[in-house]
Amino acid sequence: MKSKAAIGRIIETLKGIYPDSLCSLQYEKDYELLFAVRLAAQCTDERVNKVTPALYARFPTLESFAEADPAEVGQYIHSCGFFNGKARDIVACSQKLLAEHGGKVPDTMEALTALPGVGRKTANLILGDVYGQPAYVCDTHCIRITGRLGITDGSKDPVQVERQLRKTIPPAESNNFCHRMVLFGRDTCTARSPRCGNCPLKQDCDTGKKL
């Protein structure tokens, strides 16, 4: 497994490349981020950001979502894919937030993952971005790149990757590190054609050293 010194260099290099490690999903209210992450499943953040302004204009409050017909919600999110299931989850989640949490997005992993359509990846993102807690968001970019780097053992299981990252990435760095993985995965360490020749992390990358 990767040494602490190498991980430290990776973290600092990424900080230099991406000083503003922000989530690319656009939102104003906490629950809007929760819903946007659900919409982003099997869909790009760019597409979600094009869809949500009209969605939130039609349903401007959590109460309006809770009272909505899932079929109508589905019309607004159709282009995000899997819209029927996503619409049902958004409406059911709204109802549960109002009934059990006073309309507030909860701040624990247990409560978040009990919400319809919310898994550990979404819960970690909320805990990190909304509540400033240590969070390990293991999306496809994070799973792929940490495996290539040798920070994790190459597992594709998000739970296994999260467990390994909790042992290697300092809690204070965790949320920003995962956001930087997404950015790095989009412009350098891409899924199909990674730009290993010009990679700034090559010296500490298990995959890059083999080239």
KOLGUKE-60063 format. One record per residue (C-alpha): residue number from 1; residue in three letters; z, y, x. Coordinates in Angstrom, 2 decimals. Last residue first. Layout:
KOLGUKE-60063
+-----+------+---------+---------+---------+
|  nr | rest |      pz |      py |      px |
+-----+------+---------+---------+---------+
| NUM |  ALA |       Z |       Y |       X |
...
+-----+------+---------+---------+---------+
***
This chain:
KOLGUKE-60063
+-----+------+---------+---------+---------+
|  nr | rest |      pz |      py |      px |
+-----+------+---------+---------+---------+
| 211 |  LEU |  -18.30 |    2.55 |    4.70 |
| 210 |  LYS |  -15.06 |    0.56 |    4.89 |
| 209 |  LYS |  -12.95 |    3.66 |    5.59 |
| 208 |  GLY |  -14.14 |    5.23 |    2.34 |
| 207 |  THR |  -12.79 |    2.36 |    0.24 |
| 206 |  ASP |   -9.30 |    2.47 |    1.76 |
| 205 |  CYS |   -9.24 |    6.26 |    1.45 |
| 204 |  ASP |   -7.03 |    8.28 |    3.80 |
| 203 |  GLN |   -9.73 |    9.59 |    6.12 |
| 202 |  LYS |  -12.16 |    9.85 |    3.19 |
| 201 |  LEU |  -10.04 |   12.30 |    1.19 |
| 200 |  PRO |  -12.34 |   15.30 |    1.71 |
| 199 |  CYS |  -15.30 |   13.21 |    0.48 |
| 198 |  ASN |  -18.62 |   14.28 |    1.94 |
| 197 |  GLY |  -20.03 |   10.84 |    2.68 |
| 196 |  CYS |  -18.07 |    9.21 |   -0.15 |
| 195 |  ARG |  -19.90 |   11.02 |   -2.92 |
| 194 |  PRO |  -19.13 |    8.40 |   -5.56 |
| 193 |  SER |  -22.19 |    7.13 |   -7.40 |
| 192 |  ARG |  -21.21 |    5.05 |  -10.43 |
| 191 |  ALA |  -17.67 |    6.06 |  -11.37 |
| 190 |  THR |  -17.52 |    9.48 |   -9.77 |
| 189 |  CYS |  -15.28 |   10.27 |   -6.83 |
| 188 |  THR |  -16.71 |   13.75 |   -6.25 |
| 187 |  ASP |  -17.23 |   16.08 |   -9.24 |
| 186 |  ARG |  -15.82 |   14.32 |  -12.29 |
| 185 |  GLY |  -13.36 |   12.04 |  -10.57 |
| 184 |  PHE |  -11.90 |   14.92 |   -8.59 |
| 183 |  LEU |  -11.24 |   16.86 |  -11.79 |
| 182 |  VAL |   -9.65 |   13.86 |  -13.48 |
| 181 |  MET |   -7.60 |   12.98 |  -10.40 |
| 180 |  ARG |   -6.46 |   16.61 |  -10.25 |
| 179 |  HIS |   -4.95 |   16.26 |  -13.72 |
| 178 |  CYS |   -3.11 |   13.14 |  -12.53 |
| 177 |  PHE |   -1.73 |   14.94 |   -9.48 |
| 176 |  ASN |   -0.62 |   17.89 |  -11.61 |
| 175 |  ASN |    1.50 |   15.62 |  -13.79 |
| 174 |  SER |    2.95 |   13.57 |  -10.95 |
| 173 |  GLU |    3.84 |   16.16 |   -8.33 |
| 172 |  ALA |    7.49 |   16.71 |   -9.28 |
| 171 |  PRO |    7.86 |   12.99 |   -9.97 |
| 170 |  PRO |    6.80 |   12.06 |   -6.41 |
| 169 |  ILE |    3.76 |    9.73 |   -6.41 |
| 168 |  THR |    4.45 |    6.26 |   -4.96 |
| 167 |  LYS |    6.82 |    4.27 |   -7.17 |
| 166 |  ARG |    5.85 |    5.98 |  -10.43 |
| 165 |  LEU |    2.24 |    5.43 |   -9.40 |
| 164 |  GLN |    2.78 |    1.66 |   -9.34 |
| 163 |  ARG |    4.24 |    1.57 |  -12.86 |
| 162 |  GLU |    1.48 |    3.81 |  -14.17 |
| 161 |  VAL |   -1.14 |    1.53 |  -12.64 |
| 160 |  GLN |    0.43 |   -1.54 |  -14.24 |
| 159 |  VAL |    0.59 |    0.19 |  -17.63 |
| 158 |  PRO |   -3.00 |    1.41 |  -17.35 |
| 157 |  ASP |   -4.32 |   -2.11 |  -16.54 |
| 156 |  LYS |   -7.38 |   -1.76 |  -14.31 |
| 155 |  SER |   -5.49 |   -2.99 |  -11.25 |
| 154 |  GLY |   -6.90 |   -1.84 |   -7.92 |
| 153 |  ASP |   -3.68 |   -2.30 |   -5.94 |
| 152 |  THR |   -2.54 |    1.30 |   -6.33 |
| 151 |  ILE |   -2.50 |    4.09 |   -3.74 |
| 150 |  GLY |   -5.38 |    2.29 |   -2.07 |
| 149 |  LEU |   -7.80 |    5.20 |   -2.35 |
| 148 |  ARG |  -10.21 |    3.17 |   -4.44 |
| 147 |  GLY |   -7.44 |    2.05 |   -6.78 |
| 146 |  THR |   -6.07 |    5.57 |   -7.08 |
| 145 |  ILE |   -9.61 |    6.68 |   -7.90 |
| 144 |  ARG |  -10.41 |    4.20 |  -10.65 |
| 143 |  ILE |   -7.09 |    4.32 |  -12.51 |
| 142 |  CYS |   -6.87 |    8.10 |  -12.32 |
| 141 |  HIS |  -10.44 |    8.56 |  -13.52 |
| 140 |  THR |  -10.08 |    6.03 |  -16.36 |
| 139 |  ASP |   -6.88 |    7.65 |  -17.67 |
| 138 |  CYS |   -3.43 |    6.97 |  -16.32 |
| 137 |  VAL |   -1.41 |   10.05 |  -17.19 |
| 136 |  TYR |    1.77 |    9.78 |  -15.12 |
| 135 |  ALA |    4.28 |   12.35 |  -16.34 |
| 134 |  PRO |    7.35 |   14.02 |  -14.88 |
| 133 |  GLN |    8.57 |   16.37 |  -17.62 |
| 132 |  GLY |    7.19 |   19.85 |  -18.19 |
| 131 |  TYR |    7.58 |   19.65 |  -21.96 |
| 130 |  VAL |    4.10 |   20.50 |  -23.22 |
| 129 |  ASP |    1.89 |   19.52 |  -20.29 |
| 128 |  GLY |    3.93 |   16.67 |  -18.83 |
| 127 |  LEU |    5.51 |   15.08 |  -21.88 |
| 126 |  ILE |    2.34 |   15.61 |  -23.91 |
| 125 |  LEU |    0.14 |   14.02 |  -21.23 |
| 124 |  ASN |    2.56 |   11.12 |  -20.83 |
| 123 |  ALA |    2.49 |   10.47 |  -24.58 |
| 122 |  THR |   -1.30 |   10.47 |  -24.64 |
| 121 |  LYS |   -1.50 |    7.93 |  -21.81 |
| 120 |  ARG |    1.37 |    5.88 |  -23.27 |
| 119 |  GLY |   -0.32 |    5.41 |  -26.62 |
| 118 |  VAL |   -0.52 |    7.64 |  -29.70 |
| 117 |  GLY |   -2.80 |    6.63 |  -32.58 |
| 116 |  PRO |   -0.09 |    6.71 |  -35.21 |
| 115 |  LEU |    3.23 |    8.03 |  -33.82 |
| 114 |  ALA |    5.73 |    5.50 |  -32.42 |
| 113 |  THR |    4.35 |    6.21 |  -28.94 |
| 112 |  LEU |    5.68 |    9.75 |  -29.19 |
| 111 |  ALA |    9.18 |    8.75 |  -30.27 |
| 110 |  GLU |    9.65 |    6.23 |  -27.47 |
| 109 |  MET |    8.10 |    8.42 |  -24.78 |
| 108 |  THR |   10.42 |   11.29 |  -25.64 |
| 107 |  ASP |    9.72 |   14.94 |  -26.42 |
| 106 |  PRO |    8.76 |   14.88 |  -30.08 |
| 105 |  VAL |    5.98 |   17.08 |  -31.53 |
| 104 |  LYS |    7.71 |   19.26 |  -34.10 |
| 103 |  GLY |    6.91 |   19.24 |  -37.81 |
| 102 |  GLY |   10.49 |   18.45 |  -38.76 |
| 101 |  HIS |   10.39 |   15.25 |  -36.74 |
| 100 |  GLU |   10.51 |   12.43 |  -39.31 |
|  99 |  ALA |    8.61 |   13.60 |  -42.39 |
|  98 |  LEU |    6.60 |   16.42 |  -40.83 |
|  97 |  LEU |    5.58 |   14.55 |  -37.68 |
|  96 |  LYS |    4.99 |   11.42 |  -39.76 |
|  95 |  GLN |    2.59 |   13.18 |  -42.12 |
|  94 |  SER |    0.70 |   14.77 |  -39.27 |
|  93 |  CYS |    0.39 |   11.41 |  -37.52 |
|  92 |  ALA |   -0.99 |    9.83 |  -40.69 |
|  91 |  VAL |   -3.63 |   12.57 |  -41.00 |
|  90 |  ILE |   -4.59 |   12.40 |  -37.33 |
|  89 |  ASP |   -4.59 |    8.60 |  -37.29 |
|  88 |  ARG |   -6.85 |    8.35 |  -40.34 |
|  87 |  ALA |   -9.29 |   10.83 |  -38.81 |
|  86 |  LYS |   -9.36 |    8.92 |  -35.50 |
|  85 |  GLY |  -10.05 |    5.65 |  -37.28 |
|  84 |  ASN |  -12.92 |    7.09 |  -39.30 |
|  83 |  PHE |  -14.30 |    9.13 |  -36.40 |
|  82 |  PHE |  -14.90 |    6.28 |  -33.99 |
|  81 |  GLY |  -17.20 |    8.75 |  -32.22 |
|  80 |  CYS |  -16.54 |   12.35 |  -31.24 |
|  79 |  SER |  -19.65 |   13.51 |  -33.13 |
|  78 |  HIS |  -18.02 |   12.78 |  -36.50 |
|  77 |  ILE |  -15.02 |   15.01 |  -35.86 |
|  76 |  TYR |  -15.54 |   17.52 |  -38.67 |
|  75 |  GLN |  -16.80 |   14.96 |  -41.18 |
|  74 |  GLY |  -13.92 |   12.65 |  -40.33 |
|  73 |  VAL |  -11.42 |   15.25 |  -41.43 |
|  72 |  GLU |  -13.15 |   15.18 |  -44.81 |
|  71 |  ALA |  -12.89 |   11.40 |  -45.04 |
|  70 |  PRO |   -9.27 |   11.53 |  -43.93 |
|  69 |  ASP |   -8.50 |   13.59 |  -47.07 |
|  68 |  ALA |   -6.10 |   16.27 |  -45.96 |
|  67 |  GLU |   -2.51 |   16.78 |  -47.10 |
|  66 |  ALA |   -0.97 |   16.03 |  -43.72 |
|  65 |  PHE |   -3.65 |   18.08 |  -41.99 |
|  64 |  SER |   -2.87 |   21.07 |  -44.22 |
|  63 |  GLU |    0.84 |   20.67 |  -43.49 |
|  62 |  LEU |    0.19 |   20.67 |  -39.75 |
|  61 |  THR |   -1.44 |   24.03 |  -40.18 |
|  60 |  PRO |   -4.90 |   25.60 |  -39.74 |
|  59 |  PHE |   -6.95 |   22.74 |  -41.28 |
|  58 |  ARG |  -10.43 |   24.22 |  -41.75 |
|  57 |  ALA |  -10.06 |   26.55 |  -38.75 |
|  56 |  TYR |   -8.50 |   23.74 |  -36.74 |
|  55 |  LEU |  -11.51 |   21.49 |  -37.32 |
|  54 |  ALA |  -14.00 |   24.29 |  -36.68 |
|  53 |  PRO |  -12.40 |   25.08 |  -33.33 |
|  52 |  THR |  -11.85 |   21.35 |  -32.56 |
|  51 |  VAL |  -15.43 |   20.13 |  -32.32 |
|  50 |  LYS |  -16.80 |   21.91 |  -29.26 |
|  49 |  ASN |  -13.62 |   21.27 |  -27.29 |
|  48 |  VAL |  -13.84 |   17.58 |  -28.18 |
|  47 |  ARG |  -17.38 |   17.40 |  -26.80 |
|  46 |  GLU |  -16.31 |   18.91 |  -23.49 |
|  45 |  ASP |  -13.29 |   16.62 |  -23.32 |
|  44 |  THR |  -15.70 |   13.70 |  -23.37 |
|  43 |  CYS |  -15.43 |   10.82 |  -25.85 |
|  42 |  GLN |  -14.21 |    7.22 |  -25.79 |
|  41 |  ALA |  -10.74 |    8.55 |  -26.65 |
|  40 |  ALA |  -11.02 |   12.35 |  -26.56 |
|  39 |  LEU |  -10.27 |   12.66 |  -30.28 |
|  38 |  ARG |   -6.78 |   11.26 |  -29.74 |
|  37 |  VAL |   -6.26 |   13.70 |  -26.87 |
|  36 |  ALA |   -7.33 |   16.55 |  -29.14 |
|  35 |  PHE |   -4.85 |   15.46 |  -31.81 |
|  34 |  LEU |   -1.85 |   15.65 |  -29.48 |
|  33 |  LEU |   -3.15 |   18.88 |  -27.98 |
|  32 |  GLU |   -3.36 |   20.36 |  -31.47 |
|  31 |  TYR |    0.18 |   19.16 |  -32.14 |
|  30 |  ASP |    1.47 |   21.42 |  -29.41 |
|  29 |  LYS |   -0.29 |   24.49 |  -30.76 |
|  28 |  GLU |   -2.89 |   26.60 |  -28.96 |
|  27 |  TYR |   -5.36 |   24.01 |  -27.74 |
|  26 |  GLN |   -8.29 |   23.49 |  -25.36 |
|  25 |  LEU |   -8.67 |   20.18 |  -23.54 |
|  24 |  SER |   -9.40 |   20.70 |  -19.85 |
|  23 |  CYS |   -5.82 |   19.98 |  -18.80 |
|  22 |  LEU |   -4.91 |   22.30 |  -15.97 |
|  21 |  SER |   -4.62 |   21.69 |  -12.25 |
|  20 |  ASP |   -5.09 |   25.25 |  -11.02 |
|  19 |  PRO |   -5.03 |   24.92 |   -7.22 |
|  18 |  TYR |   -7.84 |   22.35 |   -7.33 |
|  17 |  ILE |   -9.32 |   21.94 |   -3.84 |
|  16 |  GLY |   -6.19 |   22.97 |   -1.95 |
|  15 |  LYS |   -3.93 |   21.00 |   -4.23 |
|  14 |  LEU |   -6.17 |   17.98 |   -3.77 |
|  13 |  THR |   -5.70 |   18.19 |   -0.03 |
|  12 |  GLU |   -1.93 |   18.49 |   -0.43 |
|  11 |  ILE |   -1.69 |   15.41 |   -2.62 |
|  10 |  ILE |   -3.94 |   13.34 |   -0.37 |
|   9 |  ARG |   -2.01 |   14.39 |    2.72 |
|   8 |  GLY |    1.29 |   13.45 |    1.08 |
|   7 |  ILE |   -0.14 |   10.10 |    0.04 |
|   6 |  ALA |   -1.16 |    9.46 |    3.64 |
|   5 |  ALA |    2.30 |   10.35 |    4.94 |
|   4 |  LYS |    4.00 |    8.21 |    2.29 |
|   3 |  SER |    1.94 |    5.23 |    3.40 |
|   2 |  LYS |   -0.61 |    3.58 |    1.10 |
|   1 |  MET |    0.00 |    0.00 |    0.00 |
+-----+------+---------+---------+---------+
***
